[in-house]
Amino acid sequence: MTLTDVIEVLEAAYPPARAESWDAVGLVCGDPAERVHKVLFAVDPVAVVAEEALDWGADLIVTHHPLYLRGTTSVAATTPKGRLIHRLIKHDVALYTAHTNADTANPGVSDALARAVGLTGDLVPLQPFPDDPWRGLGRVGELPEPTTLGEFAARAAKGLPRTSGGLRVAGDLARPVTRVAVSGGAGDSLLATAKAAAVDVFLTADLRHHPASEFVESGGPALIDAAHWATEWPWLDSAASILHSSGVTVETRVSATVTDAWTRGY
């Protein structure tokens, strides 16, 4: 398989045209004609992930987060990102990103998150595209049986990889929970949408104090705030399985390296 073959499969599942206008997705470095035997999937394109790829002998790293989201005029090895690019190119390791186009895909980042925290049955986008009701941001689904907010939070904590910050919960722990909304990554922009969806709890990441406080005070659903990295990590296995189900004959590996920005809590 060539890098072009692998990219064609990834872009069929995660069309770059569905990425936000501000996003930076696609091939960051690498020769499309080169052969690919091993693909490492990770959330973040950082030095520790690059080292894991080199140690394993990967030809391609697929990450969720872009390396240069805001663009750059230099890839000099005087910065961490520049050193990363130099190291990958020197060892013929390609880097590819699927970001907001993976967030809105079907299945995408939030589908994997929903399954990880126990949602079953059909999932629908929390904020669907106007032209495609099966694609969009977030997911809404049902638990197999009613539970409480406290029990659901404990279940979610077990289903997601551990981070120093764990989960934060806003709401009455005895509150009944059946209908749940989730969104991988930062979910502040979807608070009003989650309230309108009449869910019992909204699980996402990077919630800020004032919006969360006002949301709960206004009678919205309960909130669960997880680590950004943890809410997106479940997608990696889903993305790897898409390669295998498409017939692409490469070896895949999901990085278990925790690249959450916060390394310890007290």
NORMOFEN-V570594 format. One record per residue. N is the residue number from 1. BURIAL is + if it has 16 or more other C-alpha atoms within 10 Angstrom, else -. D_LAST is the distance of its C-alpha to the last C-alpha in Angstrom with 1 decimal. Layout:
# NORMOFEN-V570594
N&BURIAL&D_LAST  N&BURIAL&D_LAST
This chain:
# NORMOFEN-V570594
1&-&47.2  2&-&46.8  3&+&43.9  4&+&46.2  5&-&46.5  6&+&42.7  7&+&42.2  8&-&45.0  9&+&43.3  10&+&39.9  11&-&41.6  12&-&43.7  13&+&40.5  14&+&38.6  15&+&41.4  16&+&40.5  17&-&42.6  18&+&40.0  19&+&37.3  20&-&36.6  21&-&38.8  22&-&35.9  23&+&34.5  24&+&35.2  25&+&36.0  26&+&38.3  27&+&39.1  28&-&37.3  29&+&39.0  30&+&41.4  31&-&45.1  32&-&46.0  33&-&48.8  34&-&46.7  35&+&46.2  36&+&42.9  37&+&42.2  38&+&38.4  39&+&36.0  40&+&32.2  41&+&30.3  42&+&26.8  43&+&24.9  44&+&24.5  45&+&27.1  46&+&25.0  47&+&25.8  48&-&24.1  49&+&26.0  50&+&29.2  51&-&28.8  52&+&28.4  53&+&31.5  54&+&33.5  55&-&32.6  56&-&33.8  57&-&36.8  58&+&36.1  59&+&38.7  60&+&36.7  61&+&33.2  62&+&32.8  63&+&29.7  64&+&28.7  65&+&27.5  66&+&30.2  67&+&30.0  68&-&32.0  69&-&31.4  70&-&32.9  71&-&35.5  72&-&36.2  73&-&39.3  74&-&38.3  75&-&36.8  76&-&37.1  77&-&34.9  78&-&33.5  79&-&30.5  80&-&28.0  81&+&29.8  82&-&33.1  83&-&32.3  84&+&31.2  85&+&34.5  86&+&36.5  87&+&34.9  88&+&35.6  89&-&39.2  90&-&40.0  91&-&39.2  92&+&40.9  93&+&37.7  94&+&38.0  95&+&35.2  96&+&35.6  97&+&33.5  98&+&33.7  99&+&31.5  100&+&32.7  101&+&35.8  102&+&33.6  103&+&31.7  104&+&35.0  105&+&36.8  106&+&38.1  107&+&36.3  108&+&33.4  109&+&29.7  110&+&29.3  111&+&31.7  112&+&29.6  113&+&26.5  114&+&28.6  115&+&29.8  116&+&26.3  117&+&25.2  118&+&28.5  119&+&31.0  120&-&34.5  121&-&38.0  122&-&38.9  123&+&36.4  124&+&37.5  125&+&36.0  126&+&34.2  127&+&35.9  128&+&38.9  129&-&41.1  130&-&44.3  131&-&46.4  132&-&44.5  133&-&43.0  134&+&41.3  135&+&39.3  136&+&36.7  137&+&33.0  138&+&30.9  139&+&32.3  140&+&33.2  141&+&33.9  142&+&34.2  143&+&32.4  144&-&34.9  145&-&34.7  146&-&33.1  147&-&29.8  148&+&27.2  149&+&24.3  150&+&21.9  151&+&23.8  152&+&24.0  153&+&20.3  154&-&19.8  155&-&22.7  156&+&21.3  157&+&18.0  158&-&20.2  159&+&22.5  160&+&20.1  161&+&18.5  162&-&14.9  163&+&12.3  164&-&8.6  165&-&9.0  166&-&11.5  167&+&14.0  168&-&14.3  169&+&17.5  170&+&19.8  171&+&22.8  172&-&24.3  173&-&23.0  174&-&26.6  175&-&28.1  176&+&30.5  177&+&29.7  178&+&32.5  179&+&32.7  180&+&29.8  181&+&29.3  182&+&27.0  183&+&26.8  184&+&25.1  185&+&23.3  186&+&23.2  187&+&24.9  188&-&25.3  189&-&29.0  190&+&29.7  191&+&28.5  192&-&32.1  193&-&33.4  194&+&31.2  195&+&32.3  196&-&35.9  197&+&35.5  198&-&35.1  199&+&32.2  200&+&30.0  201&+&26.7  202&+&25.8  203&+&23.1  204&+&22.2  205&+&19.6  206&-&18.7  207&+&19.7  208&-&19.6  209&-&19.2  210&-&22.9  211&-&24.6  212&+&22.5  213&-&23.0  214&-&26.7  215&+&27.1  216&-&25.9  217&-&27.9  218&-&30.9  219&-&31.0  220&+&29.8  221&+&28.3  222&+&24.9  223&+&22.2  224&+&19.7  225&+&17.6  226&+&16.5  227&+&15.6  228&+&18.8  229&+&19.2  230&+&18.8  231&+&21.5  232&+&23.9  233&+&23.6  234&+&25.9  235&+&28.7  236&+&29.0  237&+&30.8  238&+&33.0  239&+&34.0  240&+&34.8  241&-&36.9  242&+&38.9  243&+&40.2  244&-&41.2  245&-&42.9  246&-&44.9  247&-&46.4  248&-&44.8  249&-&45.0  250&+&41.8  251&-&39.1  252&+&35.7  253&+&32.1  254&+&28.9  255&+&26.1  256&-&23.1  257&-&21.2  258&+&17.9  259&+&18.5  260&+&15.9  261&-&15.1  262&-&11.3  263&-&10.5  264&-&6.8  265&-&3.8  266&-&0.0
